[in-house]
Amino acid sequence: MHFVTNELDSGEIILQQSVPIQSIDTAESLAKKVLAQEHLLYPKAIKKALGLR
């Protein structure tokens, strides 16, 4: 997760989380894994961005 800027995906990183990639993954299955992790990170990223750690 990163701050939004005028350039695509160029904002300062707030939080990151890796996801396992399997040889059988497709673009769709990988996107689902990433989305699931993003949903878990949203509350933490918001608190961090607001300085509420």
Protein Blocks (a to p, Z undefined) as FASTA:
>chain_A
ZZddfbehkaccfbdcdddddfkbcfklmmmmmmmmmmmmmmmmmmmmnopZZ
